[in-house]
Amino acid sequence: MVCGKLNSLAREIEQPIAQLKEIKRSLRMLPHSRIDWPKYRKWFEKAHPQFRARLLEHAPELSEDEISLAIMLRIELRMPDIARMLHRSLRDSRELRLGLKAKLGIPIRRSELPFLKIF
């Protein structure tokens, strides 16, 4: 049911903000062990085809985990949810977030969300 709904959302590219909210809601409903992150990442990239390219243009040294983290932060997922999806501890996920901020030139005490929304 959830996968079918997400597939239909992926086809409705005209409303990326509404799609992000629906993807976020659907991710929270699923048990974390059942989340197929590569599939959700593809849906995000269909809604925001330039996000990855623009992000890498700004910081080409980003790892795949940092790109995934940036996408999850852009969807506005909470750090505990992100940690479970990345199969990392909360502490490791926070350290990854600090590394992402450093590579993007975002001060530690500032939120990265306004910056990520630009992409």
TISEPA-971905 format. One record per atom (N, C-alpha, C): residue number from 1; residue in three letters; atom name; x, y, z. Coordinates in steps of 0.2 Angstrom, whole numbers. Example, Ala and Ser with C-alpha at 12.3 -4.5 7.8 and 13.67 -1.06 7.14 Angstrom:
BEGIN
<resi: 1; resn: ALA; name: N; xx: 66; yy: -28; zz: 39>
<resi: 1; resn: ALA; name: CA; xx: 62; yy: -22; zz: 39>
<resi: 1; resn: ALA; name: C; xx: 66; yy: -16; zz: 39>
<resi: 2; resn: SER; name: N; xx: 64; yy: -11; zz: 35>
<resi: 2; resn: SER; name: CA; xx: 68; yy: -5; zz: 36>
<resi: 2; resn: SER; name: C; xx: 64; yy: 0; zz: 39>
//
This chain:
BEGIN
<resi: 1; resn: MET; name: N; xx: 4; yy: -6; zz: 0>
<resi: 1; resn: MET; name: CA; xx: 0; yy: 0; zz: 0>
<resi: 1; resn: MET; name: C; xx: 4; yy: 6; zz: 0>
<resi: 2; resn: VAL; name: N; xx: 9; yy: 7; zz: 5>
<resi: 2; resn: VAL; name: CA; xx: 13; yy: 13; zz: 5>
<resi: 2; resn: VAL; name: C; xx: 18; yy: 13; zz: -1>
<resi: 3; resn: CYS; name: N; xx: 20; yy: 8; zz: -4>
<resi: 3; resn: CYS; name: CA; xx: 25; yy: 8; zz: -10>
<resi: 3; resn: CYS; name: C; xx: 21; yy: 10; zz: -16>
<resi: 4; resn: GLY; name: N; xx: 14; yy: 8; zz: -16>
<resi: 4; resn: GLY; name: CA; xx: 10; yy: 10; zz: -22>
<resi: 4; resn: GLY; name: C; xx: 9; yy: 17; zz: -22>
<resi: 5; resn: LYS; name: N; xx: 8; yy: 20; zz: -16>
<resi: 5; resn: LYS; name: CA; xx: 6; yy: 27; zz: -15>
<resi: 5; resn: LYS; name: C; xx: 12; yy: 31; zz: -17>
<resi: 6; resn: LEU; name: N; xx: 18; yy: 29; zz: -15>
<resi: 6; resn: LEU; name: CA; xx: 25; yy: 32; zz: -16>
<resi: 6; resn: LEU; name: C; xx: 26; yy: 32; zz: -24>
<resi: 7; resn: ASN; name: N; xx: 24; yy: 26; zz: -27>
<resi: 7; resn: ASN; name: CA; xx: 25; yy: 26; zz: -34>
<resi: 7; resn: ASN; name: C; xx: 21; yy: 31; zz: -38>
<resi: 8; resn: SER; name: N; xx: 15; yy: 32; zz: -35>
<resi: 8; resn: SER; name: CA; xx: 11; yy: 37; zz: -39>
<resi: 8; resn: SER; name: C; xx: 13; yy: 44; zz: -37>
<resi: 9; resn: LEU; name: N; xx: 16; yy: 45; zz: -31>
<resi: 9; resn: LEU; name: CA; xx: 19; yy: 52; zz: -30>
<resi: 9; resn: LEU; name: C; xx: 25; yy: 53; zz: -34>
<resi: 10; resn: ALA; name: N; xx: 29; yy: 48; zz: -36>
<resi: 10; resn: ALA; name: CA; xx: 35; yy: 49; zz: -40>
<resi: 10; resn: ALA; name: C; xx: 33; yy: 51; zz: -47>
<resi: 11; resn: ARG; name: N; xx: 27; yy: 50; zz: -49>
<resi: 11; resn: ARG; name: CA; xx: 25; yy: 52; zz: -56>
<resi: 11; resn: ARG; name: C; xx: 22; yy: 59; zz: -56>
<resi: 12; resn: GLU; name: N; xx: 21; yy: 62; zz: -50>
<resi: 12; resn: GLU; name: CA; xx: 18; yy: 68; zz: -49>
<resi: 12; resn: GLU; name: C; xx: 23; yy: 73; zz: -47>
<resi: 13; resn: ILE; name: N; xx: 28; yy: 74; zz: -52>
<resi: 13; resn: ILE; name: CA; xx: 34; yy: 79; zz: -51>
<resi: 13; resn: ILE; name: C; xx: 32; yy: 86; zz: -50>
<resi: 14; resn: GLU; name: N; xx: 26; yy: 88; zz: -52>
<resi: 14; resn: GLU; name: CA; xx: 24; yy: 95; zz: -52>
<resi: 14; resn: GLU; name: C; xx: 24; yy: 98; zz: -45>
<resi: 15; resn: GLN; name: N; xx: 23; yy: 94; zz: -40>
<resi: 15; resn: GLN; name: CA; xx: 22; yy: 96; zz: -33>
<resi: 15; resn: GLN; name: C; xx: 27; yy: 93; zz: -29>
<resi: 16; resn: PRO; name: N; xx: 33; yy: 95; zz: -29>
<resi: 16; resn: PRO; name: CA; xx: 39; yy: 92; zz: -25>
<resi: 16; resn: PRO; name: C; xx: 38; yy: 93; zz: -18>
<resi: 17; resn: ILE; name: N; xx: 36; yy: 99; zz: -16>
<resi: 17; resn: ILE; name: CA; xx: 35; yy: 100; zz: -8>
<resi: 17; resn: ILE; name: C; xx: 30; yy: 95; zz: -5>
<resi: 18; resn: ALA; name: N; xx: 24; yy: 95; zz: -9>
<resi: 18; resn: ALA; name: CA; xx: 19; yy: 90; zz: -6>
<resi: 18; resn: ALA; name: C; xx: 22; yy: 83; zz: -6>
<resi: 19; resn: GLN; name: N; xx: 26; yy: 81; zz: -11>
<resi: 19; resn: GLN; name: CA; xx: 29; yy: 75; zz: -12>
<resi: 19; resn: GLN; name: C; xx: 34; yy: 73; zz: -6>
<resi: 20; resn: LEU; name: N; xx: 38; yy: 78; zz: -4>
<resi: 20; resn: LEU; name: CA; xx: 42; yy: 78; zz: 1>
<resi: 20; resn: LEU; name: C; xx: 39; yy: 76; zz: 8>
<resi: 21; resn: LYS; name: N; xx: 33; yy: 80; zz: 9>
<resi: 21; resn: LYS; name: CA; xx: 29; yy: 79; zz: 15>
<resi: 21; resn: LYS; name: C; xx: 26; yy: 72; zz: 15>
<resi: 22; resn: GLU; name: N; xx: 24; yy: 69; zz: 10>
<resi: 22; resn: GLU; name: CA; xx: 21; yy: 63; zz: 9>
<resi: 22; resn: GLU; name: C; xx: 27; yy: 57; zz: 10>
<resi: 23; resn: ILE; name: N; xx: 32; yy: 58; zz: 7>
<resi: 23; resn: ILE; name: CA; xx: 38; yy: 54; zz: 8>
<resi: 23; resn: ILE; name: C; xx: 40; yy: 53; zz: 15>
<resi: 24; resn: LYS; name: N; xx: 41; yy: 59; zz: 18>
<resi: 24; resn: LYS; name: CA; xx: 42; yy: 59; zz: 25>
<resi: 24; resn: LYS; name: C; xx: 37; yy: 56; zz: 30>
<resi: 25; resn: ARG; name: N; xx: 31; yy: 57; zz: 28>
<resi: 25; resn: ARG; name: CA; xx: 26; yy: 54; zz: 32>
<resi: 25; resn: ARG; name: C; xx: 26; yy: 46; zz: 31>
<resi: 26; resn: SER; name: N; xx: 27; yy: 44; zz: 25>
<resi: 26; resn: SER; name: CA; xx: 27; yy: 37; zz: 24>
<resi: 26; resn: SER; name: C; xx: 33; yy: 33; zz: 27>
<resi: 27; resn: LEU; name: N; xx: 39; yy: 37; zz: 27>
<resi: 27; resn: LEU; name: CA; xx: 45; yy: 34; zz: 30>
<resi: 27; resn: LEU; name: C; xx: 44; yy: 33; zz: 37>
<resi: 28; resn: ARG; name: N; xx: 41; yy: 38; zz: 41>
<resi: 28; resn: ARG; name: CA; xx: 39; yy: 37; zz: 48>
<resi: 28; resn: ARG; name: C; xx: 35; yy: 31; zz: 50>
<resi: 29; resn: MET; name: N; xx: 30; yy: 30; zz: 45>
<resi: 29; resn: MET; name: CA; xx: 25; yy: 24; zz: 46>
<resi: 29; resn: MET; name: C; xx: 29; yy: 17; zz: 46>
<resi: 30; resn: LEU; name: N; xx: 34; yy: 17; zz: 42>
<resi: 30; resn: LEU; name: CA; xx: 37; yy: 10; zz: 41>
<resi: 30; resn: LEU; name: C; xx: 42; yy: 8; zz: 46>
<resi: 31; resn: PRO; name: N; xx: 42; yy: 2; zz: 48>
<resi: 31; resn: PRO; name: CA; xx: 48; yy: 0; zz: 53>
<resi: 31; resn: PRO; name: C; xx: 54; yy: 1; zz: 49>
<resi: 32; resn: HIS; name: N; xx: 59; yy: 4; zz: 53>
<resi: 32; resn: HIS; name: CA; xx: 66; yy: 6; zz: 49>
<resi: 32; resn: HIS; name: C; xx: 69; yy: 0; zz: 46>
<resi: 33; resn: SER; name: N; xx: 68; yy: -6; zz: 48>
<resi: 33; resn: SER; name: CA; xx: 71; yy: -12; zz: 45>
<resi: 33; resn: SER; name: C; xx: 68; yy: -13; zz: 38>
<resi: 34; resn: ARG; name: N; xx: 62; yy: -11; zz: 37>
<resi: 34; resn: ARG; name: CA; xx: 59; yy: -12; zz: 30>
<resi: 34; resn: ARG; name: C; xx: 60; yy: -6; zz: 25>
<resi: 35; resn: ILE; name: N; xx: 63; yy: -1; zz: 27>
<resi: 35; resn: ILE; name: CA; xx: 64; yy: 5; zz: 23>
<resi: 35; resn: ILE; name: C; xx: 70; yy: 3; zz: 18>
<resi: 36; resn: ASP; name: N; xx: 68; yy: 4; zz: 11>
<resi: 36; resn: ASP; name: CA; xx: 72; yy: 3; zz: 6>
<resi: 36; resn: ASP; name: C; xx: 75; yy: 10; zz: 4>
<resi: 37; resn: TRP; name: N; xx: 80; yy: 12; zz: 7>
<resi: 37; resn: TRP; name: CA; xx: 83; yy: 19; zz: 6>
<resi: 37; resn: TRP; name: C; xx: 84; yy: 20; zz: -1>
<resi: 38; resn: PRO; name: N; xx: 88; yy: 16; zz: -5>
<resi: 38; resn: PRO; name: CA; xx: 89; yy: 17; zz: -12>
<resi: 38; resn: PRO; name: C; xx: 83; yy: 19; zz: -16>
<resi: 39; resn: LYS; name: N; xx: 77; yy: 16; zz: -14>
<resi: 39; resn: LYS; name: CA; xx: 71; yy: 17; zz: -18>
<resi: 39; resn: LYS; name: C; xx: 68; yy: 24; zz: -16>
<resi: 40; resn: TYR; name: N; xx: 68; yy: 26; zz: -10>
<resi: 40; resn: TYR; name: CA; xx: 66; yy: 32; zz: -8>
<resi: 40; resn: TYR; name: C; xx: 71; yy: 38; zz: -10>
<resi: 41; resn: ARG; name: N; xx: 77; yy: 36; zz: -11>
<resi: 41; resn: ARG; name: CA; xx: 82; yy: 41; zz: -14>
<resi: 41; resn: ARG; name: C; xx: 80; yy: 43; zz: -21>
<resi: 42; resn: LYS; name: N; xx: 78; yy: 37; zz: -25>
<resi: 42; resn: LYS; name: CA; xx: 77; yy: 38; zz: -32>
<resi: 42; resn: LYS; name: C; xx: 70; yy: 43; zz: -32>
<resi: 43; resn: TRP; name: N; xx: 65; yy: 41; zz: -28>
<resi: 43; resn: TRP; name: CA; xx: 59; yy: 46; zz: -28>
<resi: 43; resn: TRP; name: C; xx: 61; yy: 53; zz: -27>
<resi: 44; resn: PHE; name: N; xx: 65; yy: 54; zz: -22>
<resi: 44; resn: PHE; name: CA; xx: 68; yy: 61; zz: -20>
<resi: 44; resn: PHE; name: C; xx: 71; yy: 64; zz: -26>
<resi: 45; resn: GLU; name: N; xx: 75; yy: 60; zz: -29>
<resi: 45; resn: GLU; name: CA; xx: 79; yy: 63; zz: -35>
<resi: 45; resn: GLU; name: C; xx: 75; yy: 64; zz: -41>
<resi: 46; resn: LYS; name: N; xx: 69; yy: 60; zz: -42>
<resi: 46; resn: LYS; name: CA; xx: 64; yy: 62; zz: -47>
<resi: 46; resn: LYS; name: C; xx: 61; yy: 69; zz: -46>
<resi: 47; resn: ALA; name: N; xx: 59; yy: 70; zz: -39>
<resi: 47; resn: ALA; name: CA; xx: 56; yy: 76; zz: -37>
<resi: 47; resn: ALA; name: C; xx: 61; yy: 82; zz: -37>
<resi: 48; resn: HIS; name: N; xx: 67; yy: 81; zz: -36>
<resi: 48; resn: HIS; name: CA; xx: 72; yy: 86; zz: -36>
<resi: 48; resn: HIS; name: C; xx: 78; yy: 84; zz: -40>
<resi: 49; resn: PRO; name: N; xx: 78; yy: 83; zz: -47>
<resi: 49; resn: PRO; name: CA; xx: 83; yy: 81; zz: -51>
<resi: 49; resn: PRO; name: C; xx: 90; yy: 84; zz: -50>
<resi: 50; resn: GLN; name: N; xx: 90; yy: 91; zz: -49>
<resi: 50; resn: GLN; name: CA; xx: 96; yy: 94; zz: -48>
<resi: 50; resn: GLN; name: C; xx: 99; yy: 94; zz: -42>
<resi: 51; resn: PHE; name: N; xx: 96; yy: 92; zz: -36>
<resi: 51; resn: PHE; name: CA; xx: 98; yy: 92; zz: -30>
<resi: 51; resn: PHE; name: C; xx: 105; yy: 89; zz: -29>
<resi: 52; resn: ARG; name: N; xx: 106; yy: 83; zz: -31>
<resi: 52; resn: ARG; name: CA; xx: 113; yy: 80; zz: -30>
<resi: 52; resn: ARG; name: C; xx: 118; yy: 84; zz: -34>
<resi: 53; resn: ALA; name: N; xx: 117; yy: 85; zz: -41>
<resi: 53; resn: ALA; name: CA; xx: 122; yy: 89; zz: -45>
<resi: 53; resn: ALA; name: C; xx: 124; yy: 95; zz: -42>
<resi: 54; resn: ARG; name: N; xx: 119; yy: 99; zz: -39>
<resi: 54; resn: ARG; name: CA; xx: 121; yy: 106; zz: -36>
<resi: 54; resn: ARG; name: C; xx: 125; yy: 105; zz: -30>
<resi: 55; resn: LEU; name: N; xx: 123; yy: 100; zz: -26>
<resi: 55; resn: LEU; name: CA; xx: 126; yy: 99; zz: -20>
<resi: 55; resn: LEU; name: C; xx: 133; yy: 97; zz: -21>
<resi: 56; resn: LEU; name: N; xx: 134; yy: 92; zz: -26>
<resi: 56; resn: LEU; name: CA; xx: 141; yy: 90; zz: -28>
<resi: 56; resn: LEU; name: C; xx: 145; yy: 96; zz: -31>
<resi: 57; resn: GLU; name: N; xx: 142; yy: 100; zz: -35>
<resi: 57; resn: GLU; name: CA; xx: 145; yy: 106; zz: -38>
<resi: 57; resn: GLU; name: C; xx: 148; yy: 110; zz: -32>
<resi: 58; resn: HIS; name: N; xx: 144; yy: 111; zz: -27>
<resi: 58; resn: HIS; name: CA; xx: 146; yy: 115; zz: -21>
<resi: 58; resn: HIS; name: C; xx: 152; yy: 112; zz: -17>
<resi: 59; resn: ALA; name: N; xx: 151; yy: 105; zz: -16>
<resi: 59; resn: ALA; name: CA; xx: 156; yy: 101; zz: -12>
<resi: 59; resn: ALA; name: C; xx: 157; yy: 95; zz: -15>
<resi: 60; resn: PRO; name: N; xx: 161; yy: 94; zz: -20>
<resi: 60; resn: PRO; name: CA; xx: 162; yy: 88; zz: -24>
<resi: 60; resn: PRO; name: C; xx: 165; yy: 82; zz: -20>
<resi: 61; resn: GLU; name: N; xx: 168; yy: 84; zz: -14>
<resi: 61; resn: GLU; name: CA; xx: 171; yy: 79; zz: -10>
<resi: 61; resn: GLU; name: C; xx: 166; yy: 75; zz: -5>
<resi: 62; resn: LEU; name: N; xx: 160; yy: 76; zz: -6>
<resi: 62; resn: LEU; name: CA; xx: 155; yy: 73; zz: -2>
<resi: 62; resn: LEU; name: C; xx: 154; yy: 65; zz: -3>
<resi: 63; resn: SER; name: N; xx: 154; yy: 62; zz: 2>
<resi: 63; resn: SER; name: CA; xx: 153; yy: 54; zz: 2>
<resi: 63; resn: SER; name: C; xx: 146; yy: 53; zz: 0>
<resi: 64; resn: GLU; name: N; xx: 145; yy: 46; zz: -1>
<resi: 64; resn: GLU; name: CA; xx: 138; yy: 44; zz: -3>
<resi: 64; resn: GLU; name: C; xx: 134; yy: 45; zz: 4>
<resi: 65; resn: ASP; name: N; xx: 137; yy: 43; zz: 9>
<resi: 65; resn: ASP; name: CA; xx: 133; yy: 44; zz: 16>
<resi: 65; resn: ASP; name: C; xx: 131; yy: 51; zz: 17>
<resi: 66; resn: GLU; name: N; xx: 136; yy: 56; zz: 16>
<resi: 66; resn: GLU; name: CA; xx: 134; yy: 63; zz: 17>
<resi: 66; resn: GLU; name: C; xx: 129; yy: 65; zz: 12>
<resi: 67; resn: ILE; name: N; xx: 129; yy: 63; zz: 6>
<resi: 67; resn: ILE; name: CA; xx: 124; yy: 64; zz: 1>
<resi: 67; resn: ILE; name: C; xx: 117; yy: 62; zz: 4>
<resi: 68; resn: SER; name: N; xx: 117; yy: 55; zz: 6>
<resi: 68; resn: SER; name: CA; xx: 111; yy: 53; zz: 9>
<resi: 68; resn: SER; name: C; xx: 108; yy: 57; zz: 15>
<resi: 69; resn: LEU; name: N; xx: 113; yy: 58; zz: 19>
<resi: 69; resn: LEU; name: CA; xx: 111; yy: 62; zz: 25>
<resi: 69; resn: LEU; name: C; xx: 108; yy: 69; zz: 23>
<resi: 70; resn: ALA; name: N; xx: 111; yy: 72; zz: 18>
<resi: 70; resn: ALA; name: CA; xx: 109; yy: 79; zz: 15>
<resi: 70; resn: ALA; name: C; xx: 101; yy: 78; zz: 13>
<resi: 71; resn: ILE; name: N; xx: 100; yy: 73; zz: 9>
<resi: 71; resn: ILE; name: CA; xx: 93; yy: 71; zz: 7>
<resi: 71; resn: ILE; name: C; xx: 89; yy: 70; zz: 12>
<resi: 72; resn: MET; name: N; xx: 91; yy: 66; zz: 17>
<resi: 72; resn: MET; name: CA; xx: 86; yy: 65; zz: 23>
<resi: 72; resn: MET; name: C; xx: 85; yy: 72; zz: 27>
<resi: 73; resn: LEU; name: N; xx: 90; yy: 76; zz: 28>
<resi: 73; resn: LEU; name: CA; xx: 89; yy: 82; zz: 31>
<resi: 73; resn: LEU; name: C; xx: 85; yy: 87; zz: 27>
<resi: 74; resn: ARG; name: N; xx: 85; yy: 86; zz: 21>
<resi: 74; resn: ARG; name: CA; xx: 81; yy: 91; zz: 16>
<resi: 74; resn: ARG; name: C; xx: 74; yy: 88; zz: 17>
<resi: 75; resn: ILE; name: N; xx: 73; yy: 82; zz: 18>
<resi: 75; resn: ILE; name: CA; xx: 66; yy: 79; zz: 19>
<resi: 75; resn: ILE; name: C; xx: 63; yy: 81; zz: 26>
<resi: 76; resn: GLU; name: N; xx: 68; yy: 84; zz: 30>
<resi: 76; resn: GLU; name: CA; xx: 67; yy: 86; zz: 37>
<resi: 76; resn: GLU; name: C; xx: 65; yy: 80; zz: 42>
<resi: 77; resn: LEU; name: N; xx: 69; yy: 74; zz: 41>
<resi: 77; resn: LEU; name: CA; xx: 68; yy: 69; zz: 45>
<resi: 77; resn: LEU; name: C; xx: 72; yy: 70; zz: 51>
<resi: 78; resn: ARG; name: N; xx: 71; yy: 67; zz: 57>
<resi: 78; resn: ARG; name: CA; xx: 74; yy: 68; zz: 63>
<resi: 78; resn: ARG; name: C; xx: 80; yy: 64; zz: 64>
<resi: 79; resn: MET; name: N; xx: 85; yy: 66; zz: 67>
<resi: 79; resn: MET; name: CA; xx: 92; yy: 63; zz: 68>
<resi: 79; resn: MET; name: C; xx: 91; yy: 56; zz: 70>
<resi: 80; resn: PRO; name: N; xx: 87; yy: 54; zz: 75>
<resi: 80; resn: PRO; name: CA; xx: 86; yy: 47; zz: 77>
<resi: 80; resn: PRO; name: C; xx: 83; yy: 43; zz: 71>
<resi: 81; resn: ASP; name: N; xx: 79; yy: 45; zz: 67>
<resi: 81; resn: ASP; name: CA; xx: 76; yy: 42; zz: 61>
<resi: 81; resn: ASP; name: C; xx: 82; yy: 41; zz: 56>
<resi: 82; resn: ILE; name: N; xx: 86; yy: 46; zz: 55>
<resi: 82; resn: ILE; name: CA; xx: 91; yy: 46; zz: 50>
<resi: 82; resn: ILE; name: C; xx: 96; yy: 41; zz: 52>
<resi: 83; resn: ALA; name: N; xx: 98; yy: 41; zz: 59>
<resi: 83; resn: ALA; name: CA; xx: 103; yy: 36; zz: 61>
<resi: 83; resn: ALA; name: C; xx: 101; yy: 29; zz: 60>
<resi: 84; resn: ARG; name: N; xx: 95; yy: 27; zz: 61>
<resi: 84; resn: ARG; name: CA; xx: 92; yy: 20; zz: 60>
<resi: 84; resn: ARG; name: C; xx: 92; yy: 19; zz: 53>
<resi: 85; resn: MET; name: N; xx: 91; yy: 23; zz: 48>
<resi: 85; resn: MET; name: CA; xx: 91; yy: 22; zz: 41>
<resi: 85; resn: MET; name: C; xx: 98; yy: 21; zz: 38>
<resi: 86; resn: LEU; name: N; xx: 102; yy: 25; zz: 41>
<resi: 86; resn: LEU; name: CA; xx: 109; yy: 24; zz: 39>
<resi: 86; resn: LEU; name: C; xx: 113; yy: 18; zz: 43>
<resi: 87; resn: HIS; name: N; xx: 109; yy: 15; zz: 47>
<resi: 87; resn: HIS; name: CA; xx: 112; yy: 9; zz: 51>
<resi: 87; resn: HIS; name: C; xx: 118; yy: 12; zz: 55>
<resi: 88; resn: ARG; name: N; xx: 118; yy: 18; zz: 58>
<resi: 88; resn: ARG; name: CA; xx: 123; yy: 21; zz: 62>
<resi: 88; resn: ARG; name: C; xx: 120; yy: 22; zz: 69>
<resi: 89; resn: SER; name: N; xx: 125; yy: 23; zz: 74>
<resi: 89; resn: SER; name: CA; xx: 123; yy: 26; zz: 80>
<resi: 89; resn: SER; name: C; xx: 121; yy: 33; zz: 79>
<resi: 90; resn: LEU; name: N; xx: 117; yy: 36; zz: 84>
<resi: 90; resn: LEU; name: CA; xx: 115; yy: 43; zz: 84>
<resi: 90; resn: LEU; name: C; xx: 121; yy: 47; zz: 84>
<resi: 91; resn: ARG; name: N; xx: 126; yy: 45; zz: 88>
<resi: 91; resn: ARG; name: CA; xx: 132; yy: 49; zz: 89>
<resi: 91; resn: ARG; name: C; xx: 136; yy: 49; zz: 82>
<resi: 92; resn: ASP; name: N; xx: 137; yy: 43; zz: 79>
<resi: 92; resn: ASP; name: CA; xx: 140; yy: 43; zz: 73>
<resi: 92; resn: ASP; name: C; xx: 136; yy: 47; zz: 67>
<resi: 93; resn: SER; name: N; xx: 130; yy: 47; zz: 68>
<resi: 93; resn: SER; name: CA; xx: 126; yy: 51; zz: 63>
<resi: 93; resn: SER; name: C; xx: 127; yy: 59; zz: 64>
<resi: 94; resn: ARG; name: N; xx: 127; yy: 61; zz: 70>
<resi: 94; resn: ARG; name: CA; xx: 128; yy: 68; zz: 72>
<resi: 94; resn: ARG; name: C; xx: 135; yy: 70; zz: 70>
<resi: 95; resn: GLU; name: N; xx: 140; yy: 65; zz: 70>
<resi: 95; resn: GLU; name: CA; xx: 147; yy: 67; zz: 68>
<resi: 95; resn: GLU; name: C; xx: 147; yy: 68; zz: 60>
<resi: 96; resn: LEU; name: N; xx: 143; yy: 63; zz: 57>
<resi: 96; resn: LEU; name: CA; xx: 142; yy: 64; zz: 50>
<resi: 96; resn: LEU; name: C; xx: 139; yy: 70; zz: 48>
<resi: 97; resn: ARG; name: N; xx: 134; yy: 73; zz: 52>
<resi: 97; resn: ARG; name: CA; xx: 131; yy: 79; zz: 50>
<resi: 97; resn: ARG; name: C; xx: 136; yy: 85; zz: 51>
<resi: 98; resn: LEU; name: N; xx: 140; yy: 84; zz: 56>
<resi: 98; resn: LEU; name: CA; xx: 145; yy: 90; zz: 57>
<resi: 98; resn: LEU; name: C; xx: 150; yy: 90; zz: 51>
<resi: 99; resn: GLY; name: N; xx: 152; yy: 84; zz: 49>
<resi: 99; resn: GLY; name: CA; xx: 157; yy: 84; zz: 43>
<resi: 99; resn: GLY; name: C; xx: 153; yy: 87; zz: 37>
<resi: 100; resn: LEU; name: N; xx: 147; yy: 85; zz: 36>
<resi: 100; resn: LEU; name: CA; xx: 143; yy: 88; zz: 31>
<resi: 100; resn: LEU; name: C; xx: 143; yy: 96; zz: 31>
<resi: 101; resn: LYS; name: N; xx: 141; yy: 98; zz: 37>
<resi: 101; resn: LYS; name: CA; xx: 141; yy: 105; zz: 38>
<resi: 101; resn: LYS; name: C; xx: 148; yy: 109; zz: 36>
<resi: 102; resn: ALA; name: N; xx: 153; yy: 105; zz: 39>
<resi: 102; resn: ALA; name: CA; xx: 160; yy: 108; zz: 37>
<resi: 102; resn: ALA; name: C; xx: 162; yy: 108; zz: 30>
<resi: 103; resn: LYS; name: N; xx: 160; yy: 103; zz: 26>
<resi: 103; resn: LYS; name: CA; xx: 161; yy: 103; zz: 19>
<resi: 103; resn: LYS; name: C; xx: 157; yy: 108; zz: 15>
<resi: 104; resn: LEU; name: N; xx: 151; yy: 109; zz: 18>
<resi: 104; resn: LEU; name: CA; xx: 147; yy: 114; zz: 15>
<resi: 104; resn: LEU; name: C; xx: 148; yy: 121; zz: 17>
<resi: 105; resn: GLY; name: N; xx: 152; yy: 122; zz: 22>
<resi: 105; resn: GLY; name: CA; xx: 154; yy: 129; zz: 24>
<resi: 105; resn: GLY; name: C; xx: 148; yy: 132; zz: 29>
<resi: 106; resn: ILE; name: N; xx: 145; yy: 127; zz: 32>
<resi: 106; resn: ILE; name: CA; xx: 139; yy: 130; zz: 36>
<resi: 106; resn: ILE; name: C; xx: 142; yy: 130; zz: 44>
<resi: 107; resn: PRO; name: N; xx: 141; yy: 135; zz: 47>
<resi: 107; resn: PRO; name: CA; xx: 143; yy: 136; zz: 54>
<resi: 107; resn: PRO; name: C; xx: 140; yy: 130; zz: 58>
<resi: 108; resn: ILE; name: N; xx: 143; yy: 128; zz: 63>
<resi: 108; resn: ILE; name: CA; xx: 141; yy: 122; zz: 67>
<resi: 108; resn: ILE; name: C; xx: 134; yy: 124; zz: 71>
<resi: 109; resn: ARG; name: N; xx: 133; yy: 130; zz: 73>
<resi: 109; resn: ARG; name: CA; xx: 127; yy: 131; zz: 77>
<resi: 109; resn: ARG; name: C; xx: 121; yy: 133; zz: 72>
<resi: 110; resn: ARG; name: N; xx: 122; yy: 133; zz: 66>
<resi: 110; resn: ARG; name: CA; xx: 117; yy: 135; zz: 61>
<resi: 110; resn: ARG; name: C; xx: 114; yy: 129; zz: 58>
<resi: 111; resn: SER; name: N; xx: 107; yy: 129; zz: 57>
<resi: 111; resn: SER; name: CA; xx: 104; yy: 124; zz: 53>
<resi: 111; resn: SER; name: C; xx: 106; yy: 123; zz: 46>
<resi: 112; resn: GLU; name: N; xx: 107; yy: 117; zz: 44>
<resi: 112; resn: GLU; name: CA; xx: 108; yy: 116; zz: 37>
<resi: 112; resn: GLU; name: C; xx: 102; yy: 117; zz: 32>
<resi: 113; resn: LEU; name: N; xx: 96; yy: 116; zz: 35>
<resi: 113; resn: LEU; name: CA; xx: 90; yy: 116; zz: 31>
<resi: 113; resn: LEU; name: C; xx: 89; yy: 122; zz: 26>
<resi: 114; resn: PRO; name: N; xx: 90; yy: 128; zz: 28>
<resi: 114; resn: PRO; name: CA; xx: 89; yy: 133; zz: 24>
<resi: 114; resn: PRO; name: C; xx: 94; yy: 133; zz: 18>
<resi: 115; resn: PHE; name: N; xx: 100; yy: 131; zz: 19>
<resi: 115; resn: PHE; name: CA; xx: 105; yy: 130; zz: 14>
<resi: 115; resn: PHE; name: C; xx: 103; yy: 124; zz: 9>
<resi: 116; resn: LEU; name: N; xx: 101; yy: 119; zz: 12>
<resi: 116; resn: LEU; name: CA; xx: 99; yy: 113; zz: 8>
<resi: 116; resn: LEU; name: C; xx: 93; yy: 114; zz: 3>
<resi: 117; resn: LYS; name: N; xx: 89; yy: 119; zz: 6>
<resi: 117; resn: LYS; name: CA; xx: 83; yy: 121; zz: 2>
<resi: 117; resn: LYS; name: C; xx: 85; yy: 124; zz: -4>
<resi: 118; resn: ILE; name: N; xx: 91; yy: 128; zz: -5>
<resi: 118; resn: ILE; name: CA; xx: 93; yy: 131; zz: -10>
<resi: 118; resn: ILE; name: C; xx: 94; yy: 126; zz: -16>
<resi: 119; resn: PHE; name: N; xx: 96; yy: 120; zz: -15>
<resi: 119; resn: PHE; name: CA; xx: 98; yy: 116; zz: -20>
<resi: 119; resn: PHE; name: C; xx: 92; yy: 112; zz: -22>
//
